[in-house]
Amino acid sequence: MPKHDSVRNRNCMNPPRIFSEKTRRTIAQVGAAVLVASVTLYLALPVVALFFKTTPELFLSSLTTPDVISALVLSLFTSTVSLGVVILVGTPFAYIHCRNEYPGKVIVDTLIDLPLVLPPAVAGLALLVLWGRVGILGQYLSLFGISIAFTTLAVIMAQIFVASPFYVRQAKSLFEQLDPAYEQTARTLGASPLRIFALITLPLTASGLVSGAVMTFGRALGEFGATIMFAGNVPGVTQTMPLAVYMNMAGDYHAGITIAILLVIISFAIMIAIRLLSRQEASHA
């Protein structure tokens, strides 16, 4: 074989490198940095922009207005009540659900997750059709003078409907991952199911349950669509913070900005708490 043919074949098998290994690594790092910065800025800039639309003086003055205080108190109250109901009902439900097999369990799993993908406005309309004054069940309650729709109770029910899956899913996952050997050992020692659940299961999953509860509280606090459809927007009765932001944008602009900033601060604190709890849970594990 001619010499130049062997050289050509060798060049085809080992093509010359345009960039060195160090240059390629630098290009990859720059590309990764640009991608991370782009995504971060896209998500962060709209939130940061809120803080540039007010001043500390305007923020503090709007913070003391009756509408802002009323919306803040109502949101914290309803979200706390909703969270309490979700924990009291959702914890034993999740435990029983994951520890037992029964017909239709797959359907129950689907229904639990449905509010996560269901548009909030549809959720609110569904609640209204069921519990409204002329709803399927609400019409019978009206005979006794009981009205649920467009009341503070309706706000709580809407928050429970849209936020409960966050806690129930977390609780189910924790109970399923828990080694059943702990409970079986306690059972062989004569402990009752309730005692096992209270003294073994809950303490071993407490950190994760708290993380789910914090997420549930944040989702309830930020609920808008289902609330406005089922509970309306009555100041002092059903006007939560997200609804107050919506209404004040057409009136007291600075009050709307103030409430929005409050929601951002609370949401950021919630996410930080979840991160810390998750890290604590991972370290314990």
SELO-405709 format. One record per residue (C-alpha): y, x, z; residue number from 1. Coordinates in pm, 1 decimal. Last residue first. Layout:
<pts>
PT y x z num
PT Y X Z NUM
...
</pts>
This chain:
<pts>
PT y x z num
PT 842.1 -3190.3 5713.3 285
PT 1106.6 -3142.6 5979.7 284
PT 1316.9 -2936.6 5739.6 283
PT 1279.0 -3200.4 5467.1 282
PT 1387.4 -3477.9 5703.8 281
PT 1694.1 -3279.2 5810.0 280
PT 1784.2 -3217.4 5446.5 279
PT 1744.3 -3586.0 5369.8 278
PT 1957.6 -3677.1 5669.9 277
PT 2229.4 -3435.0 5564.5 276
PT 2229.3 -3565.3 5207.3 275
PT 2236.5 -3926.3 5327.5 274
PT 2529.0 -3854.3 5559.4 273
PT 2718.7 -3686.4 5274.7 272
PT 2655.7 -3991.3 5057.2 271
PT 2783.8 -4225.6 5327.1 270
PT 3094.4 -4014.4 5387.0 269
PT 3171.0 -4021.8 5014.2 268
PT 3129.1 -4398.6 5007.9 267
PT 3360.7 -4440.5 5308.1 266
PT 3626.2 -4217.1 5153.1 265
PT 3598.1 -4386.0 4811.7 264
PT 3611.8 -4731.4 4970.5 263
PT 3925.2 -4634.9 5162.4 262
PT 4077.7 -4499.1 4841.3 261
PT 4011.6 -4831.1 4667.6 260
PT 4166.3 -5020.1 4959.2 259
PT 4480.9 -4806.8 4935.0 258
PT 4499.9 -4839.5 4555.7 257
PT 4477.5 -5218.4 4583.0 256
PT 4746.5 -5221.3 4853.6 255
PT 4965.7 -5005.8 4628.8 254
PT 4933.3 -5253.8 4341.8 253
PT 5036.4 -5555.0 4549.9 252
PT 4992.5 -5824.0 4287.1 251
PT 4767.3 -5804.8 3981.8 250
PT 4578.4 -5501.2 4114.2 249
PT 4569.2 -5679.6 4449.6 248
PT 4301.4 -5925.1 4337.2 247
PT 4048.7 -5668.4 4216.6 246
PT 4100.3 -5435.1 4511.9 245
PT 4069.6 -5730.9 4750.8 244
PT 3738.5 -5826.5 4589.6 243
PT 3603.7 -5474.9 4649.5 242
PT 3729.5 -5486.0 5011.5 241
PT 3581.3 -5822.3 5104.3 240
PT 3755.7 -6153.6 5043.6 239
PT 3512.1 -6411.6 5182.2 238
PT 3688.7 -6564.2 5481.8 237
PT 4009.9 -6370.3 5556.1 236
PT 4133.9 -6411.7 5201.6 235
PT 3910.8 -6651.8 5000.3 234
PT 3752.5 -6486.6 4698.4 233
PT 3439.9 -6679.6 4609.0 232
PT 3117.0 -6671.7 4805.1 231
PT 2850.0 -6713.4 4536.6 230
PT 3013.9 -6575.4 4221.6 229
PT 3261.7 -6342.2 4395.0 228
PT 2990.0 -6206.4 4621.3 227
PT 2727.2 -6155.1 4352.7 226
PT 2968.2 -5947.7 4144.4 225
PT 3139.5 -5739.7 4414.2 224
PT 2912.7 -5546.9 4651.6 223
PT 3060.8 -5217.9 4770.4 222
PT 2998.1 -5262.7 5142.1 221
PT 2647.4 -5395.2 5081.0 220
PT 2560.2 -5088.9 4872.2 219
PT 2700.8 -4854.9 5136.6 218
PT 2511.7 -5029.6 5414.8 217
PT 2188.3 -5009.8 5216.4 216
PT 2237.4 -4636.5 5157.4 215
PT 2289.3 -4582.3 5529.6 214
PT 1980.0 -4789.1 5608.4 213
PT 1769.1 -4589.9 5363.8 212
PT 1877.4 -4263.9 5529.0 211
PT 1806.1 -4413.7 5870.5 210
PT 1458.0 -4507.4 5752.9 209
PT 1400.1 -4153.8 5628.4 208
PT 1493.6 -4004.5 5964.2 207
PT 1288.8 -4260.1 6157.2 206
PT 961.2 -4211.9 5969.6 205
PT 762.1 -4034.5 6240.5 204
PT 943.2 -4223.0 6517.1 203
PT 867.9 -4559.3 6350.9 202
PT 497.2 -4501.5 6293.4 201
PT 408.7 -4356.3 6632.9 200
PT 568.0 -4537.4 6925.7 199
PT 676.2 -4871.0 6775.9 198
PT 405.2 -4914.2 6511.3 197
PT 128.9 -4790.2 6737.6 196
PT 249.5 -5014.8 7020.1 195
PT 256.2 -5315.3 6789.0 194
PT -92.4 -5238.6 6657.3 193
PT -228.4 -5207.4 7015.6 192
PT -329.3 -4867.6 7150.5 191
PT -693.3 -4833.3 7256.3 190
PT -748.7 -4460.6 7208.2 189
PT -927.5 -4527.8 6879.1 188
PT -611.4 -4701.3 6756.5 187
PT -398.5 -4399.3 6844.9 186
PT -623.5 -4178.1 6636.2 185
PT -616.9 -4424.2 6347.3 184
PT -236.4 -4436.3 6356.3 183
PT -200.9 -4060.6 6333.7 182
PT -479.9 -4033.5 6074.0 181
PT -291.1 -4275.1 5848.4 180
PT -82.6 -3982.2 5715.8 179
PT 259.0 -4126.6 5635.8 178
PT 332.2 -4125.8 5263.0 177
PT 276.7 -4501.0 5225.3 176
PT 494.9 -4578.5 5527.7 175
PT 775.9 -4362.4 5391.2 174
PT 761.2 -4511.6 5042.0 173
PT 759.5 -4866.1 5175.5 172
PT 1057.3 -4791.8 5401.1 171
PT 1258.1 -4644.9 5113.9 170
PT 1180.2 -4937.7 4886.7 169
PT 1270.0 -5184.6 5162.6 168
PT 1599.0 -5011.1 5238.9 167
PT 1737.9 -4992.7 4886.6 166
PT 1579.8 -5326.9 4798.8 165
PT 1789.5 -5498.8 5070.1 164
PT 2126.1 -5431.8 4903.7 163
PT 2153.8 -5700.6 4634.2 162
PT 2011.8 -5997.5 4826.4 161
PT 2140.2 -5890.0 5166.9 160
PT 2494.2 -5855.0 5032.8 159
PT 2481.2 -6199.7 4872.9 158
PT 2350.5 -6355.6 5194.3 157
PT 2622.8 -6186.7 5398.4 156
PT 2897.6 -6306.4 5163.7 155
PT 2749.1 -6657.1 5166.6 154
PT 2762.3 -6656.1 5545.5 153
PT 3134.4 -6580.5 5520.2 152
PT 3173.1 -6906.4 5330.7 151
PT 3210.9 -6995.4 4963.4 150
PT 2854.7 -7132.6 4939.6 149
PT 2681.0 -7214.4 5266.1 148
PT 2776.6 -7571.9 5348.6 147
PT 2603.3 -7767.4 5623.7 146
PT 2727.6 -8123.0 5677.6 145
PT 2378.1 -8259.5 5735.0 144
PT 2356.3 -8413.8 5387.6 143
PT 2504.1 -8090.7 5254.8 142
PT 2186.7 -7909.7 5361.4 141
PT 1994.3 -8127.7 5117.3 140
PT 2227.5 -8043.3 4831.9 139
PT 2203.6 -7673.6 4920.4 138
PT 1833.0 -7658.6 4842.9 137
PT 1843.9 -7712.7 4465.8 136
PT 2217.2 -7665.0 4452.2 135
PT 2484.0 -7936.6 4472.9 134
PT 2673.8 -7769.1 4758.3 133
PT 2543.9 -7431.8 4647.7 132
PT 2229.5 -7274.1 4794.3 131
PT 1993.0 -7251.3 4496.1 130
PT 2229.9 -7261.1 4199.1 129
PT 2481.5 -7052.6 4394.6 128
PT 2222.5 -6788.6 4480.6 127
PT 2122.3 -6766.9 4114.3 126
PT 2487.3 -6741.1 4009.9 125
PT 2541.6 -6455.8 4254.1 124
PT 2235.8 -6269.6 4128.1 123
PT 2349.6 -6323.5 3769.8 122
PT 2689.7 -6179.1 3857.5 121
PT 2518.2 -5882.3 4021.3 120
PT 2329.6 -5798.3 3699.6 119
PT 1956.9 -5772.6 3787.8 118
PT 1825.0 -5418.1 3773.9 117
PT 1818.6 -5338.5 4145.9 116
PT 1786.1 -5706.6 4237.7 115
PT 1438.4 -5707.1 4072.7 114
PT 1286.7 -5434.2 4290.9 113
PT 1154.2 -5667.6 4559.5 112
PT 1047.7 -5920.6 4294.5 111
PT 842.3 -5655.3 4117.9 110
PT 666.8 -5546.3 4435.7 109
PT 591.8 -5911.7 4517.2 108
PT 442.6 -5955.7 4169.2 107
PT 223.3 -5649.4 4219.6 106
PT 108.0 -5787.6 4555.1 105
PT 2.4 -6114.1 4392.3 104
PT -327.9 -6140.2 4576.3 103
PT -341.9 -5931.5 4895.5 102
PT -389.3 -5569.0 4995.2 101
PT -249.2 -5458.2 5328.8 100
PT -79.9 -5149.5 5473.9 99
PT 202.9 -5134.8 5218.1 98
PT 314.9 -5495.2 5262.4 97
PT 272.0 -5502.6 5638.7 96
PT 490.5 -5193.6 5679.8 95
PT 753.5 -5307.2 5428.4 94
PT 775.5 -5649.9 5594.8 93
PT 797.2 -5497.7 5943.1 92
PT 1095.6 -5285.3 5834.7 91
PT 1261.9 -5540.2 5603.8 90
PT 1313.4 -5816.0 5857.2 89
PT 1492.5 -5634.2 6139.1 88
PT 1636.8 -5365.7 5911.1 87
PT 1763.2 -5607.8 5645.9 86
PT 1910.4 -5841.6 5907.6 85
PT 2094.8 -5556.6 6078.6 84
PT 2222.4 -5424.1 5745.2 83
PT 2359.6 -5765.4 5652.0 82
PT 2533.2 -5795.1 5988.9 81
PT 2689.1 -5451.2 5947.4 80
PT 2794.9 -5523.2 5589.0 79
PT 2948.4 -5856.6 5694.3 78
PT 3150.3 -5701.8 5977.3 77
PT 3261.7 -5389.4 5790.4 76
PT 3368.7 -5594.0 5488.8 75
PT 3548.9 -5855.6 5698.0 74
PT 3737.4 -5592.2 5898.6 73
PT 3843.3 -5401.7 5586.5 72
PT 3945.2 -5715.5 5394.1 71
PT 4153.5 -5843.4 5687.0 70
PT 4316.1 -5505.8 5746.9 69
PT 4408.0 -5471.2 5379.7 68
PT 4544.6 -5824.0 5352.5 67
PT 4737.6 -5798.3 5681.7 66
PT 4923.9 -5480.1 5579.1 65
PT 4864.8 -5176.1 5800.5 64
PT 4691.7 -4962.6 5538.3 63
PT 4970.0 -5032.4 5292.7 62
PT 5213.7 -4837.6 5512.9 61
PT 4967.1 -4554.4 5563.5 60
PT 4894.7 -4519.4 5192.1 59
PT 5259.9 -4549.2 5095.7 58
PT 5353.3 -4268.1 5337.3 57
PT 5060.6 -4047.9 5239.5 56
PT 5158.7 -4089.1 4874.8 55
PT 4995.5 -4293.2 4601.8 54
PT 4871.8 -4264.6 4245.0 53
PT 4756.6 -3904.2 4284.5 52
PT 4477.1 -4004.0 4525.7 51
PT 4333.6 -4247.2 4273.0 50
PT 4315.7 -3970.5 4011.8 49
PT 4059.8 -3787.8 4225.7 48
PT 3813.2 -4070.8 4166.8 47
PT 3870.3 -4076.0 3791.8 46
PT 3848.2 -3692.4 3785.5 45
PT 3518.8 -3661.3 3973.6 44
PT 3260.5 -3806.1 3736.6 43
PT 3390.0 -3652.3 3414.2 42
PT 3482.9 -3335.7 3601.9 41
PT 3130.0 -3289.9 3731.6 40
PT 2969.0 -3358.3 3394.3 39
PT 3198.8 -3115.3 3215.7 38
PT 3172.4 -2845.1 3483.5 37
PT 2791.5 -2856.6 3478.4 36
PT 2780.9 -2837.8 3097.6 35
PT 3040.0 -2559.1 3080.5 34
PT 2854.2 -2358.1 3345.8 33
PT 2523.5 -2401.1 3161.9 32
PT 2679.2 -2285.8 2835.9 31
PT 2837.5 -1984.5 3007.6 30
PT 2504.5 -1892.4 3166.4 29
PT 2319.3 -1925.8 2836.5 28
PT 2579.3 -1713.5 2656.0 27
PT 2554.6 -1445.5 2925.5 26
PT 2174.7 -1438.1 2903.1 25
PT 2196.2 -1406.2 2526.2 24
PT 2440.8 -1116.2 2560.8 23
PT 2216.7 -937.8 2813.0 22
PT 1913.1 -973.0 2588.7 21
PT 2105.1 -827.9 2295.9 20
PT 2234.1 -1044.5 2019.2 19
PT 2151.3 -1037.8 1645.3 18
PT 1797.9 -919.3 1705.4 17
PT 1626.5 -767.3 1401.7 16
PT 1318.7 -952.1 1278.2 15
PT 987.0 -819.4 1411.5 14
PT 707.9 -960.2 1194.0 13
PT 926.3 -975.1 885.0 12
PT 1059.7 -623.8 952.8 11
PT 702.7 -487.8 977.0 10
PT 610.5 -651.4 649.0 9
PT 911.5 -494.0 478.0 8
PT 825.8 -150.0 618.5 7
PT 469.1 -184.5 492.7 6
PT 596.1 -281.4 148.4 5
PT 837.9 17.2 139.8 4
PT 549.1 254.5 202.5 3
PT 344.6 136.6 -87.3 2
PT 0.0 0.0 0.0 1
</pts>
